[in-house]
Amino acid sequence: MPPRIPPLNPLRVFETVARTENLTGAAHELHVTQSAVSRQISVLESYLGVELLRRQRHGVSLTRVGRAYAEQIVPAFVLIANATEELLKDNSQDALKVRTYTTFAAKWLIPRLPNFHVSHPGIEVRLSTAVPDVDFDRDTVDMAIQFGDGHWPNVQADLLFTDQIEPVCSPRFLAQHAPERQHPESLLRQRLLVSHYRRNDWDDWLDVNDLKDMCAGRDRMSFGSSVLTLQAAVDGLGIAIGQTRLLSADFETGLLVRPFARTRWKPLRSERAYYLLRPLHQRETRKAQVFREWLLQTVKELPPLADGPAPSSGLIEPVA
């Protein structure tokens, strides 16, 4: 049998009257009329079948039963108020906790964070990295940047940008293995660098550009993350598949080059993309709003990418 709980609105009114022992004071605190307070007390007394207040010419007082009931009801409302205050407490002084992938953080987000801190010096951003999909009920983060199709349960998703991949290597590696720049396909006879979490990228790109036969049986060297794979390319261990949007700084500084740019072999545009995720059922803090607005504006100002063909499989896994 479920526990008997009286109507909560009359109970709240009784708690206020019992605490103030004054109808006028209770009415003022509850922002209702004194007659409305009296009616709610009568409803509760009818439900309980007891007299809780004794009406007198100069006010009210608790009956013996009413006082005994109040001794348990008032602390219960204090507990409810404290629990609610803890849940809704102002976290504006806490760091904004953002989760993403190691490669996205290292190659795209961290280089842009100084601009955010210049504009918003009072907001500390605390980054964490993980590959599994975020669970805002389990993971103590405010928002996450995640790779996928945009459909996750119980989240709000803002599209940042689509994923585009193409081969990348160091300038020295290009000069050594493709001295004739109009024939970069000779690079594909060299070692292919593969990230564990992006292990389908090479086959997808080769397939869409009809180059799979050229790489049949070629040596492949695997790494546990994309950021390690890209570092191996910088150091000349081979040629890697890079996420074009994440590598703009490496292209600008000359650490990496795009040997197949402006050739008949095109980048591959994935059917999936990077999204900013926020909890669906949670009050958003001001610092989260500010960071979201800054991130979306930063993405809006990015230069457009050259179009690439659609993927053959779309089976690209999250970046680590």
C-alpha positions as CSV (number, residue, x, y, z in Angstrom):
1,M,0.0,0.0,0.0
2,P,1.5,3.4,-1.0
3,P,2.2,5.9,1.8
4,R,-0.5,8.4,2.6
5,I,0.6,11.9,1.6
6,P,-1.8,14.8,2.1
7,P,-2.3,17.4,-0.6
8,L,1.0,19.2,-0.9
9,N,-0.2,22.8,-1.4
10,P,-2.3,22.8,1.9
11,L,0.7,21.0,3.6
12,R,3.0,23.8,2.4
13,V,0.6,26.4,3.8
14,F,0.4,24.6,7.1
15,E,4.2,24.5,7.3
16,T,4.4,28.2,6.8
17,V,1.7,29.0,9.4
18,A,3.2,26.6,11.9
19,R,6.6,28.2,11.5
20,T,5.3,31.8,11.7
21,E,2.3,31.1,14.0
22,N,0.7,34.0,12.2
23,L,-1.9,33.9,9.4
24,T,-1.0,37.4,8.1
25,G,2.8,36.6,8.1
26,A,2.2,33.3,6.3
27,A,0.0,35.0,3.7
28,H,2.7,37.6,3.1
29,E,5.4,34.9,2.7
30,L,3.2,32.8,0.3
31,H,2.0,35.8,-1.6
32,V,-1.7,35.0,-1.1
33,T,-4.5,36.4,0.9
34,Q,-5.2,35.5,4.5
35,S,-8.5,34.0,3.6
36,A,-6.7,31.7,1.0
37,V,-4.4,30.6,3.8
38,S,-7.4,29.8,6.0
39,R,-9.1,27.8,3.2
40,Q,-5.9,25.7,2.6
41,I,-5.7,24.9,6.3
42,S,-9.3,23.8,6.4
43,V,-8.6,21.5,3.4
44,L,-5.8,19.9,5.2
45,E,-7.8,19.5,8.5
46,S,-10.6,17.9,6.5
47,Y,-8.2,15.4,4.9
48,L,-6.5,14.5,8.2
49,G,-9.7,14.6,10.3
50,V,-8.1,16.6,13.1
51,E,-8.0,20.3,14.2
52,L,-4.5,21.7,13.6
53,L,-5.2,25.4,14.4
54,R,-7.3,27.0,17.1
55,R,-8.8,30.2,15.7
56,Q,-8.9,32.9,18.3
57,R,-10.0,36.6,18.4
58,H,-6.4,37.9,18.3
59,G,-4.9,35.2,16.0
60,V,-4.3,31.5,15.8
61,S,-2.3,28.9,17.8
62,L,-1.4,25.3,17.1
63,T,-3.4,22.7,18.8
64,R,-1.6,19.9,20.6
65,V,-2.0,17.6,17.6
66,G,-1.1,20.5,15.3
67,R,2.1,21.2,17.2
68,A,3.2,17.5,17.2
69,Y,2.5,17.3,13.4
70,A,4.4,20.5,12.8
71,E,7.5,19.2,14.7
72,Q,7.9,16.6,11.9
73,I,6.6,18.6,8.9
74,V,8.7,21.7,9.3
75,P,12.1,19.8,9.3
76,A,10.9,17.9,6.3
77,F,10.4,21.1,4.3
78,V,13.8,22.3,5.5
79,L,15.3,19.2,4.0
80,I,13.4,19.7,0.7
81,A,14.6,23.3,0.6
82,N,18.2,22.4,1.3
83,A,18.1,19.7,-1.4
84,T,16.7,22.0,-3.9
85,E,19.2,24.7,-3.1
86,E,22.0,22.2,-3.5
87,L,20.6,21.1,-6.9
88,L,20.1,24.7,-8.2
89,K,23.1,26.3,-6.6
90,D,25.0,28.9,-8.6
91,N,28.0,27.2,-10.3
92,S,29.1,30.4,-12.0
93,Q,32.4,30.4,-10.1
94,D,33.3,26.8,-11.1
95,A,35.2,25.9,-14.1
96,L,33.3,25.0,-17.3
97,K,33.9,21.3,-17.9
98,V,34.2,20.3,-21.6
99,R,34.9,16.8,-22.8
100,T,36.1,15.9,-26.3
101,Y,38.6,13.7,-28.1
102,T,42.4,14.1,-27.7
103,T,43.0,14.9,-31.3
104,F,40.2,17.4,-31.5
105,A,41.4,19.1,-28.4
106,A,45.1,19.2,-29.4
107,K,44.7,20.1,-33.0
108,W,41.6,22.4,-33.1
109,L,40.2,23.5,-29.7
110,I,43.3,24.3,-27.6
111,P,44.9,26.5,-30.3
112,R,41.7,28.6,-30.2
113,L,41.1,28.8,-26.5
114,P,43.4,31.8,-26.0
115,N,41.0,33.9,-28.0
116,F,38.1,32.7,-25.7
117,H,40.1,33.6,-22.6
118,V,40.9,37.1,-24.0
119,S,37.2,37.8,-24.5
120,H,36.1,36.0,-21.3
121,P,38.9,36.1,-18.7
122,G,36.6,35.2,-15.9
123,I,35.6,31.8,-17.3
124,E,38.0,28.8,-16.7
125,V,37.6,26.0,-19.2
126,R,38.6,22.6,-18.0
127,L,39.1,20.0,-20.8
128,S,38.9,16.2,-20.4
129,T,39.3,13.6,-23.2
130,A,37.6,10.3,-23.7
131,V,36.4,8.2,-26.7
132,P,33.1,6.7,-25.5
133,D,29.9,8.7,-26.0
134,V,29.2,11.2,-23.2
135,D,26.5,10.4,-20.7
136,F,25.6,13.6,-18.8
137,D,24.0,11.6,-16.0
138,R,27.2,9.6,-15.5
139,D,30.0,12.0,-16.6
140,T,30.5,15.2,-14.6
141,V,30.9,17.5,-17.5
142,D,28.8,20.5,-18.7
143,M,29.1,19.9,-22.4
144,A,31.0,17.7,-24.9
145,I,32.2,17.9,-28.5
146,Q,31.5,14.6,-30.1
147,F,31.7,12.9,-33.6
148,G,28.6,11.2,-35.1
149,D,25.4,11.6,-37.0
150,G,23.8,14.2,-34.7
151,H,21.4,11.8,-33.1
152,W,22.0,11.0,-29.4
153,P,19.4,10.5,-26.7
154,N,18.7,13.2,-24.1
155,V,21.0,15.8,-25.6
156,Q,20.9,19.1,-27.5
157,A,23.3,19.0,-30.5
158,D,24.7,21.9,-32.4
159,L,26.5,21.1,-35.6
160,L,30.1,22.4,-35.7
161,F,31.5,21.1,-39.0
162,T,31.5,18.0,-41.1
163,D,34.5,15.6,-41.3
164,Q,36.7,15.7,-44.3
165,I,39.7,13.4,-44.8
166,E,42.6,13.3,-47.2
167,P,46.3,12.1,-47.2
168,V,48.8,14.3,-45.4
169,C,52.6,14.0,-45.0
170,S,55.6,16.1,-44.2
171,P,57.2,18.4,-46.9
172,R,60.4,16.4,-46.7
173,F,58.5,13.1,-47.2
174,L,56.7,14.5,-50.2
175,A,60.0,15.8,-51.8
176,Q,61.7,12.4,-51.2
177,H,59.0,10.1,-52.4
178,A,57.1,12.2,-54.9
179,P,59.6,14.5,-56.6
180,E,57.3,15.0,-59.5
181,R,54.5,16.9,-57.8
182,Q,52.0,16.2,-60.5
183,H,52.2,12.5,-59.6
184,P,51.6,12.4,-55.8
185,E,50.1,8.8,-56.2
186,S,53.7,7.5,-55.9
187,L,53.4,8.3,-52.2
188,L,50.9,5.5,-51.9
189,R,53.7,3.0,-52.5
190,Q,55.2,4.0,-49.2
191,R,54.2,3.1,-45.6
192,L,50.6,4.0,-44.7
193,L,50.1,5.4,-41.2
194,V,46.8,4.2,-39.6
195,S,45.0,5.4,-36.4
196,H,43.2,2.7,-34.4
197,Y,40.1,4.8,-34.1
198,R,40.2,5.9,-37.7
199,R,41.2,2.6,-39.2
200,N,38.7,2.7,-42.0
201,D,39.8,6.1,-43.3
202,W,42.5,4.9,-45.7
203,D,40.3,2.2,-47.3
204,D,37.4,4.7,-47.7
205,W,39.5,7.4,-49.3
206,L,41.3,4.9,-51.6
207,D,38.0,3.3,-52.6
208,V,36.3,6.5,-53.5
209,N,39.3,7.6,-55.6
210,D,39.8,4.2,-57.3
211,L,43.3,3.8,-55.9
212,K,42.8,0.7,-53.8
213,D,44.7,-1.6,-56.1
214,M,47.8,0.7,-55.9
215,C,48.0,0.2,-52.1
216,A,47.3,-3.6,-52.1
217,G,49.8,-5.2,-49.8
218,R,51.5,-2.0,-48.8
219,D,53.1,-1.8,-45.3
220,R,50.8,-0.2,-42.7
221,M,51.9,1.1,-39.3
222,S,49.2,1.5,-36.7
223,F,49.0,3.9,-33.7
224,G,46.6,4.0,-30.7
225,S,45.4,7.5,-31.5
226,S,45.1,10.0,-34.4
227,V,47.3,12.5,-32.7
228,L,50.1,10.0,-32.6
229,T,49.5,9.0,-36.2
230,L,49.8,12.6,-37.3
231,Q,52.9,13.1,-35.3
232,A,54.4,10.1,-37.1
233,A,53.6,11.8,-40.4
234,V,55.3,15.0,-39.2
235,D,58.4,12.9,-38.4
236,G,58.4,11.3,-41.8
237,L,57.5,7.7,-40.9
238,G,55.0,7.5,-43.7
239,I,51.8,9.1,-45.1
240,A,48.7,9.4,-43.0
241,I,45.0,10.2,-43.5
242,G,44.3,13.6,-41.8
243,Q,41.1,15.4,-40.9
244,T,41.5,18.5,-43.0
245,R,39.5,20.8,-40.7
246,L,41.7,19.9,-37.7
247,L,45.0,20.4,-39.4
248,S,44.9,24.0,-40.6
249,A,47.6,25.1,-38.1
250,D,49.9,22.3,-39.3
251,F,49.3,23.3,-42.9
252,E,50.0,27.0,-42.2
253,T,53.3,26.3,-40.3
254,G,54.4,23.7,-42.9
255,L,54.6,20.8,-40.6
256,L,52.2,18.9,-42.9
257,V,51.2,19.3,-46.5
258,R,48.2,18.1,-48.6
259,P,49.9,16.3,-51.5
260,F,46.7,15.5,-53.3
261,A,45.2,19.0,-53.1
262,R,44.3,20.4,-56.5
263,T,44.5,17.1,-58.2
264,R,41.9,14.8,-59.7
265,W,42.0,12.8,-56.4
266,K,39.6,14.5,-54.0
267,P,39.1,14.7,-50.3
268,L,36.4,12.5,-48.8
269,R,33.5,14.2,-47.0
270,S,32.1,12.0,-44.3
271,E,28.4,11.7,-43.6
272,R,29.1,12.4,-40.0
273,A,30.3,15.5,-38.3
274,Y,31.5,17.1,-35.0
275,Y,28.7,18.4,-32.7
276,L,28.6,20.3,-29.5
277,L,26.4,18.4,-27.1
278,R,24.6,19.7,-24.0
279,P,22.2,18.0,-21.6
280,L,18.6,18.2,-22.8
281,H,16.9,18.4,-19.3
282,Q,19.2,20.7,-17.4
283,R,19.3,24.4,-16.6
284,E,22.2,25.9,-18.6
285,T,24.7,28.1,-16.8
286,R,25.7,31.5,-18.1
287,K,29.3,30.3,-18.6
288,A,28.0,27.4,-20.8
289,Q,25.9,29.8,-22.8
290,V,28.9,32.1,-23.4
291,F,31.2,29.2,-24.4
292,R,28.5,27.9,-26.8
293,E,28.0,31.3,-28.5
294,W,31.8,31.7,-28.8
295,L,32.3,28.2,-30.3
296,L,29.5,28.6,-32.8
297,Q,30.8,32.0,-33.9
298,T,34.3,30.6,-34.2
299,V,33.0,27.9,-36.5
300,K,31.0,30.3,-38.5
301,E,34.1,32.3,-39.3
302,L,36.1,29.2,-40.6
303,P,36.9,29.3,-44.3
304,P,34.9,26.8,-46.5
305,L,36.4,23.5,-47.3
306,A,36.7,22.3,-50.9
307,D,34.0,19.8,-51.8
308,G,34.8,16.2,-51.7
309,P,32.9,13.1,-52.7
310,A,30.5,11.3,-50.3
311,P,31.9,8.3,-48.5
312,S,31.2,4.8,-49.8
313,S,30.5,3.4,-46.3
314,G,30.3,6.2,-43.8
315,L,31.9,3.8,-41.2
316,I,34.3,6.3,-39.6
317,E,34.8,5.9,-35.9
318,P,35.4,8.6,-33.3
319,V,38.8,10.3,-33.2
320,A,41.0,9.6,-30.2
